[in-house]
Amino acid sequence: MQTRYASSEKVPEEASRPTSAPANILCGTDFSDASMQAVEVAAMFAKLVKEPLVLVHAADEPLPGTLPGDLRDSLALYARSQYHHERERLRELQIELIEAFRAGPPDAVLLAEAAASHARLLVLASGKRSGLSRWLPGGVVERVAEAADSPTLVVRDAAPLLRWTRGERRLRVLVGADFSAPSEAALRWAAWLRQLGPCDIVVTYLEPSFISYSVDFYPSLLTDELVLATRRKEERLFRKRVRELLGRSRVRVRFEAGWGYSDAHIIELAAQERADLIVVGTHSRSGWQRFGHHSVSRGVLHYAPRNVACVPGHALQDPPLYSVIQNKPTNHQVHENRNPHPGRNDPQ
């Protein structure tokens, strides 16, 4: 396994993404048990796509005088020893490992490294939220997932992802989608997943009510018919688009009239479908832009007790990002595209 080292200089405030840089898988780590599992997932993705794994650790101590010199040296030695441990643990996978030890706020470091290294996928660890923690504001993981230019996989349960990457089982995926650009990107990313390994995909479209009826208003039969006709047309168009992007085999569509916030509906449907992974699109808002907007992806990421992938709407507009896999169908992909039982497992 080859190992390269990135600079430990302070992360710049802004970093541009070089279009000529090779793609890679990037994983942030703080050397906790949760992040070690995320590193293993990221390493398996790197092995599948035959690309380097960039392992990033952010030391949020930008001022040299904040800590005594001997303590800073001890922390640096500890981080290097942990890097060595991770390198030895991943040696048998035979992947190229790039170590990046950077000073700065973790979210800024991760976003800058992802942009500079042209990351195909960011992998981050986040424990299952329960009790009071479910109601606290989001942290580094949510800020990175919302602002990143690349898809972000948040690992809360590594076991099903690892078994899938090893070819031991199918991955159950739920995609929350509508007619927006981020949803289009989420569907395309789900199609990319199917090229890496076998997946059972459920695509759900949550339709809000067109008209909020009050006790003083009684809709006419004509209004009801218009609403129903519009819904049927939307459903036909949506199913057609899903078939174009994902095919028919091992894909189902759930088109439902939803009430309230759709993030709660997506989380509930994921539980019903026993999904291993929820995939949602995001508008890539950061900083002050996050305020005043109800974000479905933010709600899913914050409250869902399972793995979540957030895909920015512009992520798949950059051809090099997925050129390694595109137009190179695997044996599994060819097999799945041949449905031996026409009519079964089709979008309904």
TORTORBA-714958 format. One record per residue (C-alpha): x, y, z; residue in one letter. Coordinates in steps of 0.5 Angstrom, whole numbers, plus 500, padded with zeros to 3 digits. Each point is the difference from the previous one (the first is absolute). Last residue first. Example, Ala and Ser with C-alpha at 12.3 -4.5 7.8 and 13.67 -1.06 7.14 Angstrom:
2
527498514S
498493502A
END
This chain:
348
409501480Q
507501498P
502493498D
502494505N
496495496R
497502493G
505496496P
503494504H
507499498P
502507501N
506501496R
503507502N
502496507E
505496496H
503505496V
501504506Q
503494504H
505499494N
502507501T
498506495P
506504498K
496506497N
501504506Q
504497506I
507504499V
496506497S
496501506Y
504507503L
503501493P
494502497P
498506505D
493501500Q
499494504L
501505507A
495506497H
494498504G
504498507P
499493502V
499498507C
501493502A
497497507V
502494504N
494499505R
497503507P
497506495A
499506505Y
506505497H
501497493L
493500499V
499507502G
506503497R
498496493S
493503501V
502507501S
496505502H
503507498H
500506505G
507499502F
505495496R
502506495Q
503503506W
506495500G
499494495S
495498495R
501494495S
493499497H
500493502T
497494497G
498494505V
503493500V
498495506I
504494502L
499493503D
492501499A
496495504R
494502495E
495503506Q
506503503A
502504494A
493502499L
500503507E
506504498I
498502494I
493502503H
504504505A
504504495D
494501496S
497505505Y
493500501G
495496496W
502496494G
496497494A
504494498E
504497494F
504494502R
504498495V
503493499R
507498497V
503493500R
500500493S
496505496R
506505498G
503505504L
501507497L
495499494E
495496505R
500505505V
498505495R
494496497K
498499507R
500508501F
497502494L
494495501R
499502508E
500507498E
495499495K
496496505R
500506505R
498505495T
494495498A
498500507L
501507502V
495502494L
495495502E
500502507D
499507497T
494498495L
497497506L
500506504S
504502506P
496502506Y
503506504F
498502506D
503495504V
507501497S
503496494Y
507500499S
501499493I
505496496F
502495506S
507499500P
503494496E
505496502L
504496495Y
503494502T
506496496V
501493503V
506497498I
503493501D
507500499C
506495497P
507503500G
504506497L
496501494Q
494500504R
503506504L
501504494W
492499498A
499503508A
504506498W
496501494R
494500504L
503505505A
502505494A
493500498E
498501507S
504506500P
498503494A
493500502S
494495497F
499496507D
504495504A
502497506G
504494498V
499493505L
506495499V
500493502R
507497499L
501493497R
504495504R
507497501E
504504494G
505503504R
497507499T
493498502W
503496507R
504507501L
494504499L
495496504P
505500506A
502507500A
494503504D
500507501R
504502494V
499507496V
501500493L
502506497T
499502492P
505505498S
499508500D
500500507A
495505504A
495496503E
504493501A
505505503V
496503505R
496494502E
506496502V
503506504V
494501504G
493500500G
496504505P
497496506L
493496500W
503493498R
505501505S
495500506L
498493499G
503496494S
505502494R
503494497K
508502500G
502504494S
506498496A
502503493L
502498493V
501505495L
499497492L
503502494R
505505503A
504505495H
506500505S
499507501A
493501501A
499494505A
506503503E
497506501A
493498502L
504495505L
504505503V
495505501A
495495503D
506498505P
502507502P
507501499G
507497499A
501494495R
502493501F
499497493A
502493499E
499497493I
499492499L
501496494E
496494501I
502493501Q
495498504L
504496504E
504506503R
493503503L
502498507R
507502499E
499507497R
494501506E
505499505H
506504497H
495506499Y
498499508Q
508500501S
500507496R
494503504A
503498507Y
507503497L
496506499A
497500506L
506499504S
504506496D
494505502R
501498507L
507501500D
499507496G
495502506P
493502497L
497506497T
507503498G
500497493P
493503498L
496495495P
498495505E
494496497D
504494498A
497497494A
501493498H
499498493V
501493496L
500500493V
499494497L
503499493P
496497494E
498493498K
492501500V
499494504L
506501504K
499507502A
493498502F
503495504M
504505503A
495505501A
496494504V
506499504E
501507502V
493501502A
501494505Q
506503503M
496507500S
495496505A
505497504D
504507501S
506502496F
498507498D
499498493T
497503494G
500496494C
501502492L
499495494I
504502494N
500504494A
506502496P
501507499A
500504493S
493504502T
504503506P
495501506R
501507503S
502501507A
497506504E
502501507E
507497500P
501494504V
506501505K
506496498E
500493501S
502498493S
498493497A
503494501Y
501494495R
499492502T
500495495Q
497493502M
END
